[in-house]
Amino acid sequence: MSATVGTSVTHRHYVAHSHAHYGGNLVDGAYSLGLFGDVATELCVRTDGDEGLFAGYSSVEFLAPVQAGDMIEATATLVRVGTRSRGIEFEARVTCRAAPDRGPSAADVLDPPVVVTTAKGTVVVPG
């Protein structure tokens, strides 16, 4: 296995209504961060054969709301390879959004997707 800058992993998830904690069916920002942990884990397995340990974020930006009924995708991209540390950039995008005004199961594809969260972080893998 070889940790190569530019390697990326993307996961897609439906945001269940049970995740809405605030008025307007809003979901807390921690939801995106949980997705980032999952894509970072797969990225480490693919590049280093180990799940790795998340050391921390150097930046996190919440750019737009996440709502119940959204289809969200999270991408982790390897941007730096150290001896044991890996720099990763994250982006979460809403690709589809519920349209309850048209019916209880109506939804729209968002083209382009809405970037809702970005982050930069570091993971550590065994040496």
Biotite code that builds the C-alpha atoms (Angstrom):
import biotite.structure as struc

atoms = struc.array([
    struc.Atom([0.000, 0.000, 0.000], chain_id="A", res_id=1, res_name="MET", atom_name="CA", element="C"),
    struc.Atom([1.167, 3.481, -0.755], chain_id="A", res_id=2, res_name="SER", atom_name="CA", element="C"),
    struc.Atom([-0.120, 6.745, 0.639], chain_id="A", res_id=3, res_name="ALA", atom_name="CA", element="C"),
    struc.Atom([-0.366, 8.909, -2.479], chain_id="A", res_id=4, res_name="THR", atom_name="CA", element="C"),
    struc.Atom([-1.273, 12.588, -2.423], chain_id="A", res_id=5, res_name="VAL", atom_name="CA", element="C"),
    struc.Atom([-4.514, 13.102, -4.340], chain_id="A", res_id=6, res_name="GLY", atom_name="CA", element="C"),
    struc.Atom([-6.139, 9.832, -3.265], chain_id="A", res_id=7, res_name="THR", atom_name="CA", element="C"),
    struc.Atom([-9.747, 10.480, -2.263], chain_id="A", res_id=8, res_name="SER", atom_name="CA", element="C"),
    struc.Atom([-12.761, 8.662, -0.865], chain_id="A", res_id=9, res_name="VAL", atom_name="CA", element="C"),
    struc.Atom([-16.427, 9.735, -1.065], chain_id="A", res_id=10, res_name="THR", atom_name="CA", element="C"),
    struc.Atom([-19.387, 8.440, 0.951], chain_id="A", res_id=11, res_name="HIS", atom_name="CA", element="C"),
    struc.Atom([-23.056, 9.321, 0.409], chain_id="A", res_id=12, res_name="ARG", atom_name="CA", element="C"),
    struc.Atom([-25.712, 9.330, 3.111], chain_id="A", res_id=13, res_name="HIS", atom_name="CA", element="C"),
    struc.Atom([-29.387, 10.161, 3.457], chain_id="A", res_id=14, res_name="TYR", atom_name="CA", element="C"),
    struc.Atom([-29.946, 12.506, 6.405], chain_id="A", res_id=15, res_name="VAL", atom_name="CA", element="C"),
    struc.Atom([-32.799, 10.901, 8.357], chain_id="A", res_id=16, res_name="ALA", atom_name="CA", element="C"),
    struc.Atom([-35.395, 13.083, 10.034], chain_id="A", res_id=17, res_name="HIS", atom_name="CA", element="C"),
    struc.Atom([-34.273, 11.659, 13.384], chain_id="A", res_id=18, res_name="SER", atom_name="CA", element="C"),
    struc.Atom([-31.075, 13.756, 13.017], chain_id="A", res_id=19, res_name="HIS", atom_name="CA", element="C"),
    struc.Atom([-32.951, 17.079, 12.952], chain_id="A", res_id=20, res_name="ALA", atom_name="CA", element="C"),
    struc.Atom([-32.434, 18.889, 16.266], chain_id="A", res_id=21, res_name="HIS", atom_name="CA", element="C"),
    struc.Atom([-33.448, 22.442, 15.434], chain_id="A", res_id=22, res_name="TYR", atom_name="CA", element="C"),
    struc.Atom([-36.297, 24.417, 13.871], chain_id="A", res_id=23, res_name="GLY", atom_name="CA", element="C"),
    struc.Atom([-36.638, 24.129, 10.110], chain_id="A", res_id=24, res_name="GLY", atom_name="CA", element="C"),
    struc.Atom([-35.448, 20.496, 10.220], chain_id="A", res_id=25, res_name="ASN", atom_name="CA", element="C"),
    struc.Atom([-31.854, 21.673, 10.698], chain_id="A", res_id=26, res_name="LEU", atom_name="CA", element="C"),
    struc.Atom([-29.133, 19.154, 11.553], chain_id="A", res_id=27, res_name="VAL", atom_name="CA", element="C"),
    struc.Atom([-26.192, 20.059, 13.796], chain_id="A", res_id=28, res_name="ASP", atom_name="CA", element="C"),
    struc.Atom([-22.726, 20.629, 12.344], chain_id="A", res_id=29, res_name="GLY", atom_name="CA", element="C"),
    struc.Atom([-21.370, 17.587, 14.142], chain_id="A", res_id=30, res_name="ALA", atom_name="CA", element="C"),
    struc.Atom([-23.206, 15.460, 11.565], chain_id="A", res_id=31, res_name="TYR", atom_name="CA", element="C"),
    struc.Atom([-20.739, 16.513, 8.851], chain_id="A", res_id=32, res_name="SER", atom_name="CA", element="C"),
    struc.Atom([-17.795, 15.941, 11.175], chain_id="A", res_id=33, res_name="LEU", atom_name="CA", element="C"),
    struc.Atom([-18.990, 12.385, 11.827], chain_id="A", res_id=34, res_name="GLY", atom_name="CA", element="C"),
    struc.Atom([-19.059, 11.771, 8.075], chain_id="A", res_id=35, res_name="LEU", atom_name="CA", element="C"),
    struc.Atom([-15.538, 13.183, 7.812], chain_id="A", res_id=36, res_name="PHE", atom_name="CA", element="C"),
    struc.Atom([-14.337, 10.665, 10.402], chain_id="A", res_id=37, res_name="GLY", atom_name="CA", element="C"),
    struc.Atom([-15.822, 7.828, 8.363], chain_id="A", res_id=38, res_name="ASP", atom_name="CA", element="C"),
    struc.Atom([-14.254, 8.881, 5.049], chain_id="A", res_id=39, res_name="VAL", atom_name="CA", element="C"),
    struc.Atom([-10.901, 9.502, 6.774], chain_id="A", res_id=40, res_name="ALA", atom_name="CA", element="C"),
    struc.Atom([-11.011, 5.958, 8.154], chain_id="A", res_id=41, res_name="THR", atom_name="CA", element="C"),
    struc.Atom([-11.584, 4.422, 4.722], chain_id="A", res_id=42, res_name="GLU", atom_name="CA", element="C"),
    struc.Atom([-8.897, 6.661, 3.207], chain_id="A", res_id=43, res_name="LEU", atom_name="CA", element="C"),
    struc.Atom([-6.368, 5.439, 5.800], chain_id="A", res_id=44, res_name="CYS", atom_name="CA", element="C"),
    struc.Atom([-7.299, 1.806, 5.194], chain_id="A", res_id=45, res_name="VAL", atom_name="CA", element="C"),
    struc.Atom([-6.880, 2.247, 1.449], chain_id="A", res_id=46, res_name="ARG", atom_name="CA", element="C"),
    struc.Atom([-3.556, 4.111, 1.681], chain_id="A", res_id=47, res_name="THR", atom_name="CA", element="C"),
    struc.Atom([-1.938, 2.581, 4.785], chain_id="A", res_id=48, res_name="ASP", atom_name="CA", element="C"),
    struc.Atom([-3.769, -0.655, 5.586], chain_id="A", res_id=49, res_name="GLY", atom_name="CA", element="C"),
    struc.Atom([-4.840, 0.715, 8.980], chain_id="A", res_id=50, res_name="ASP", atom_name="CA", element="C"),
    struc.Atom([-7.803, 2.733, 10.239], chain_id="A", res_id=51, res_name="GLU", atom_name="CA", element="C"),
    struc.Atom([-5.472, 5.361, 11.713], chain_id="A", res_id=52, res_name="GLY", atom_name="CA", element="C"),
    struc.Atom([-6.309, 7.775, 14.524], chain_id="A", res_id=53, res_name="LEU", atom_name="CA", element="C"),
    struc.Atom([-7.720, 11.245, 14.015], chain_id="A", res_id=54, res_name="PHE", atom_name="CA", element="C"),
    struc.Atom([-5.348, 13.769, 15.641], chain_id="A", res_id=55, res_name="ALA", atom_name="CA", element="C"),
    struc.Atom([-7.397, 16.919, 15.050], chain_id="A", res_id=56, res_name="GLY", atom_name="CA", element="C"),
    struc.Atom([-8.752, 19.584, 12.756], chain_id="A", res_id=57, res_name="TYR", atom_name="CA", element="C"),
    struc.Atom([-6.778, 22.692, 11.834], chain_id="A", res_id=58, res_name="SER", atom_name="CA", element="C"),
    struc.Atom([-9.902, 24.321, 10.355], chain_id="A", res_id=59, res_name="SER", atom_name="CA", element="C"),
    struc.Atom([-13.625, 23.687, 10.025], chain_id="A", res_id=60, res_name="VAL", atom_name="CA", element="C"),
    struc.Atom([-16.094, 25.897, 8.171], chain_id="A", res_id=61, res_name="GLU", atom_name="CA", element="C"),
    struc.Atom([-19.871, 25.492, 8.220], chain_id="A", res_id=62, res_name="PHE", atom_name="CA", element="C"),
    struc.Atom([-20.963, 27.190, 4.997], chain_id="A", res_id=63, res_name="LEU", atom_name="CA", element="C"),
    struc.Atom([-24.628, 26.221, 4.573], chain_id="A", res_id=64, res_name="ALA", atom_name="CA", element="C"),
    struc.Atom([-27.279, 24.319, 6.537], chain_id="A", res_id=65, res_name="PRO", atom_name="CA", element="C"),
    struc.Atom([-27.836, 20.569, 6.445], chain_id="A", res_id=66, res_name="VAL", atom_name="CA", element="C"),
    struc.Atom([-31.485, 19.564, 6.707], chain_id="A", res_id=67, res_name="GLN", atom_name="CA", element="C"),
    struc.Atom([-33.371, 16.369, 7.357], chain_id="A", res_id=68, res_name="ALA", atom_name="CA", element="C"),
    struc.Atom([-34.174, 14.761, 4.024], chain_id="A", res_id=69, res_name="GLY", atom_name="CA", element="C"),
    struc.Atom([-30.912, 15.853, 2.404], chain_id="A", res_id=70, res_name="ASP", atom_name="CA", element="C"),
    struc.Atom([-28.673, 13.481, 0.481], chain_id="A", res_id=71, res_name="MET", atom_name="CA", element="C"),
    struc.Atom([-25.162, 14.444, 1.518], chain_id="A", res_id=72, res_name="ILE", atom_name="CA", element="C"),
    struc.Atom([-21.789, 13.288, 0.259], chain_id="A", res_id=73, res_name="GLU", atom_name="CA", element="C"),
    struc.Atom([-18.520, 13.665, 2.121], chain_id="A", res_id=74, res_name="ALA", atom_name="CA", element="C"),
    struc.Atom([-15.128, 13.490, 0.449], chain_id="A", res_id=75, res_name="THR", atom_name="CA", element="C"),
    struc.Atom([-11.696, 13.119, 2.053], chain_id="A", res_id=76, res_name="ALA", atom_name="CA", element="C"),
    struc.Atom([-8.639, 13.883, -0.081], chain_id="A", res_id=77, res_name="THR", atom_name="CA", element="C"),
    struc.Atom([-5.078, 13.117, 0.979], chain_id="A", res_id=78, res_name="LEU", atom_name="CA", element="C"),
    struc.Atom([-3.031, 16.324, 0.624], chain_id="A", res_id=79, res_name="VAL", atom_name="CA", element="C"),
    struc.Atom([0.102, 15.618, 2.692], chain_id="A", res_id=80, res_name="ARG", atom_name="CA", element="C"),
    struc.Atom([2.071, 12.464, 3.551], chain_id="A", res_id=81, res_name="VAL", atom_name="CA", element="C"),
    struc.Atom([4.462, 12.538, 6.512], chain_id="A", res_id=82, res_name="GLY", atom_name="CA", element="C"),
    struc.Atom([6.297, 9.671, 8.157], chain_id="A", res_id=83, res_name="THR", atom_name="CA", element="C"),
    struc.Atom([3.242, 8.780, 10.276], chain_id="A", res_id=84, res_name="ARG", atom_name="CA", element="C"),
    struc.Atom([0.893, 11.715, 9.783], chain_id="A", res_id=85, res_name="SER", atom_name="CA", element="C"),
    struc.Atom([-1.453, 12.361, 6.896], chain_id="A", res_id=86, res_name="ARG", atom_name="CA", element="C"),
    struc.Atom([-2.989, 15.728, 6.006], chain_id="A", res_id=87, res_name="GLY", atom_name="CA", element="C"),
    struc.Atom([-6.541, 15.449, 4.729], chain_id="A", res_id=88, res_name="ILE", atom_name="CA", element="C"),
    struc.Atom([-8.946, 18.000, 3.240], chain_id="A", res_id=89, res_name="GLU", atom_name="CA", element="C"),
    struc.Atom([-12.673, 17.369, 3.607], chain_id="A", res_id=90, res_name="PHE", atom_name="CA", element="C"),
    struc.Atom([-15.744, 18.632, 1.804], chain_id="A", res_id=91, res_name="GLU", atom_name="CA", element="C"),
    struc.Atom([-19.409, 17.834, 2.443], chain_id="A", res_id=92, res_name="ALA", atom_name="CA", element="C"),
    struc.Atom([-21.964, 18.619, -0.250], chain_id="A", res_id=93, res_name="ARG", atom_name="CA", element="C"),
    struc.Atom([-25.750, 18.342, -0.350], chain_id="A", res_id=94, res_name="VAL", atom_name="CA", element="C"),
    struc.Atom([-26.619, 16.692, -3.672], chain_id="A", res_id=95, res_name="THR", atom_name="CA", element="C"),
    struc.Atom([-30.396, 16.309, -3.195], chain_id="A", res_id=96, res_name="CYS", atom_name="CA", element="C"),
    struc.Atom([-32.842, 18.125, -0.920], chain_id="A", res_id=97, res_name="ARG", atom_name="CA", element="C"),
    struc.Atom([-36.368, 17.316, 0.205], chain_id="A", res_id=98, res_name="ALA", atom_name="CA", element="C"),
    struc.Atom([-39.144, 19.456, -1.315], chain_id="A", res_id=99, res_name="ALA", atom_name="CA", element="C"),
    struc.Atom([-42.017, 18.985, 1.163], chain_id="A", res_id=100, res_name="PRO", atom_name="CA", element="C"),
    struc.Atom([-44.040, 21.785, -0.450], chain_id="A", res_id=101, res_name="ASP", atom_name="CA", element="C"),
    struc.Atom([-44.589, 19.421, -3.425], chain_id="A", res_id=102, res_name="ARG", atom_name="CA", element="C"),
    struc.Atom([-45.410, 16.351, -1.331], chain_id="A", res_id=103, res_name="GLY", atom_name="CA", element="C"),
    struc.Atom([-44.142, 14.264, 1.596], chain_id="A", res_id=104, res_name="PRO", atom_name="CA", element="C"),
    struc.Atom([-41.600, 12.328, -0.501], chain_id="A", res_id=105, res_name="SER", atom_name="CA", element="C"),
    struc.Atom([-40.732, 14.941, -3.140], chain_id="A", res_id=106, res_name="ALA", atom_name="CA", element="C"),
    struc.Atom([-37.093, 15.957, -3.565], chain_id="A", res_id=107, res_name="ALA", atom_name="CA", element="C"),
    struc.Atom([-34.856, 17.881, -5.943], chain_id="A", res_id=108, res_name="ASP", atom_name="CA", element="C"),
    struc.Atom([-31.404, 17.150, -7.344], chain_id="A", res_id=109, res_name="VAL", atom_name="CA", element="C"),
    struc.Atom([-29.178, 20.139, -6.603], chain_id="A", res_id=110, res_name="LEU", atom_name="CA", element="C"),
    struc.Atom([-27.042, 21.001, -9.617], chain_id="A", res_id=111, res_name="ASP", atom_name="CA", element="C"),
    struc.Atom([-24.542, 22.122, -8.652], chain_id="A", res_id=112, res_name="PRO", atom_name="CA", element="C"),
    struc.Atom([-24.455, 20.534, -5.183], chain_id="A", res_id=113, res_name="PRO", atom_name="CA", element="C"),
    struc.Atom([-24.331, 22.904, -2.214], chain_id="A", res_id=114, res_name="VAL", atom_name="CA", element="C"),
    struc.Atom([-21.046, 22.800, -0.278], chain_id="A", res_id=115, res_name="VAL", atom_name="CA", element="C"),
    struc.Atom([-22.109, 22.763, 3.370], chain_id="A", res_id=116, res_name="VAL", atom_name="CA", element="C"),
    struc.Atom([-18.914, 22.017, 5.325], chain_id="A", res_id=117, res_name="THR", atom_name="CA", element="C"),
    struc.Atom([-15.177, 22.079, 4.629], chain_id="A", res_id=118, res_name="THR", atom_name="CA", element="C"),
    struc.Atom([-12.325, 21.107, 6.927], chain_id="A", res_id=119, res_name="ALA", atom_name="CA", element="C"),
    struc.Atom([-8.635, 20.303, 7.126], chain_id="A", res_id=120, res_name="LYS", atom_name="CA", element="C"),
    struc.Atom([-7.347, 17.655, 9.499], chain_id="A", res_id=121, res_name="GLY", atom_name="CA", element="C"),
    struc.Atom([-4.544, 15.317, 10.438], chain_id="A", res_id=122, res_name="THR", atom_name="CA", element="C"),
    struc.Atom([-4.608, 11.567, 11.032], chain_id="A", res_id=123, res_name="VAL", atom_name="CA", element="C"),
    struc.Atom([-1.818, 9.390, 12.385], chain_id="A", res_id=124, res_name="VAL", atom_name="CA", element="C"),
    struc.Atom([-1.070, 5.880, 11.136], chain_id="A", res_id=125, res_name="VAL", atom_name="CA", element="C"),
    struc.Atom([1.351, 3.271, 12.532], chain_id="A", res_id=126, res_name="PRO", atom_name="CA", element="C"),
    struc.Atom([4.949, 3.757, 11.424], chain_id="A", res_id=127, res_name="GLY", atom_name="CA", element="C"),
])
